[in-house]
């Protein structure tokens, strides 16, 4: 059994969430519309975000934002997901200065 480790991008995301709006949006990749490079990059981000959800550090609140996301879809023709920091994530990443994991 392996112990999950956060990468630098995930740590950065958590610190930015805590210091900012406590939430972020993420585009839903669309293989039929996105370039192969963009699709691969966005799928990597989806996987990294899912790991944060699985660890309980962030939670998905897309359903709670459905009317706002419907307006965004009308303007952009793209779907997005919304995540916010969980209580555990806030406790772990607030009150500490941002550090590099290198």
C-alpha positions as CSV (number, residue, x, y, z in Angstrom):
1,X,0.0,0.0,0.0
2,X,1.4,3.3,-1.0
3,X,1.0,6.6,0.9
4,X,-0.4,9.4,-1.3
5,X,1.8,12.4,-1.7
6,X,0.8,15.9,-2.9
7,X,2.7,17.4,-5.7
8,X,3.8,21.0,-5.9
9,X,0.8,22.0,-8.0
10,X,-1.6,20.5,-5.5
11,X,0.1,22.2,-2.6
12,X,0.1,25.5,-4.5
13,X,-3.6,25.1,-5.3
14,X,-4.5,24.5,-1.6
15,X,-2.5,27.6,-0.4
16,X,-4.0,29.8,-3.1
17,X,-7.5,28.6,-2.2
18,X,-6.9,29.3,1.5
19,X,-5.5,32.8,0.7
20,X,-8.2,33.6,-1.8
21,X,-11.8,32.7,-2.4
22,X,-11.5,29.2,-0.8
23,X,-12.7,27.8,-4.1
24,X,-11.7,27.2,-7.7
25,X,-13.3,26.2,-11.0
26,X,-11.9,23.6,-13.3
27,X,-12.7,23.2,-17.0
28,X,-14.2,19.9,-18.0
29,X,-12.0,18.5,-20.8
30,X,-13.6,17.7,-24.1
31,X,-11.6,15.3,-26.2
32,X,-13.6,16.2,-29.3
33,X,-13.0,19.9,-29.0
34,X,-9.6,20.3,-27.3
35,X,-6.2,19.9,-28.8
36,X,-4.4,16.7,-27.8
37,X,-2.0,18.8,-25.7
38,X,-4.7,20.8,-23.9
39,X,-6.8,17.7,-23.3
40,X,-3.9,15.8,-21.8
41,X,-2.9,18.7,-19.6
42,X,-6.5,19.3,-18.4
43,X,-7.0,15.5,-17.7
44,X,-3.8,15.6,-15.6
45,X,-5.4,18.5,-13.6
46,X,-8.6,16.5,-13.3
47,X,-6.7,13.6,-11.8
48,X,-4.8,15.9,-9.4
49,X,-8.0,17.5,-8.2
50,X,-9.7,14.1,-7.8
51,X,-6.8,13.1,-5.5
52,X,-7.5,16.2,-3.4
53,X,-11.1,15.2,-3.2
54,X,-10.3,11.6,-2.4
55,X,-8.0,12.8,0.5
56,X,-10.8,15.0,1.8
57,X,-8.8,18.3,1.3
58,X,-11.3,19.8,-1.1
59,X,-14.9,19.0,-2.0
60,X,-16.9,19.4,-5.2
61,X,-19.7,21.9,-5.0
62,X,-20.6,22.0,-8.7
63,X,-24.3,21.1,-8.0
64,X,-24.6,24.1,-5.6
65,X,-23.4,26.4,-8.4
66,X,-25.6,25.1,-11.2
67,X,-27.3,28.4,-12.1
68,X,-24.0,30.3,-12.3
69,X,-22.5,27.5,-14.3
70,X,-25.4,27.5,-16.7
71,X,-24.7,31.2,-17.4
72,X,-21.0,30.4,-17.9
73,X,-21.9,27.6,-20.3
74,X,-24.1,30.0,-22.4
75,X,-21.2,32.4,-22.6
76,X,-18.3,29.9,-23.2
77,X,-20.0,26.7,-24.5
78,X,-17.8,24.9,-21.9
79,X,-18.6,23.0,-18.8
80,X,-16.8,23.7,-15.5
81,X,-16.6,22.0,-12.1
82,X,-16.4,24.0,-8.8
83,X,-14.4,22.9,-5.7
84,X,-14.0,24.4,-2.3
85,X,-11.6,23.7,0.5
86,X,-12.9,21.2,3.1
87,X,-12.6,21.9,6.8
88,X,-9.7,19.5,7.0
89,X,-8.0,21.3,4.1
90,X,-8.5,24.7,5.7
91,X,-7.1,23.4,9.0
92,X,-4.1,21.9,7.3
93,X,-3.2,24.8,5.0
94,X,-4.3,28.0,6.9
95,X,-2.1,29.8,9.3
96,X,1.1,28.6,7.8
97,X,3.3,30.3,5.3
98,X,3.6,28.9,1.9
99,X,6.6,26.6,1.5
100,X,8.2,25.0,-1.5
101,X,8.2,21.2,-1.4
102,X,11.4,21.0,-3.3
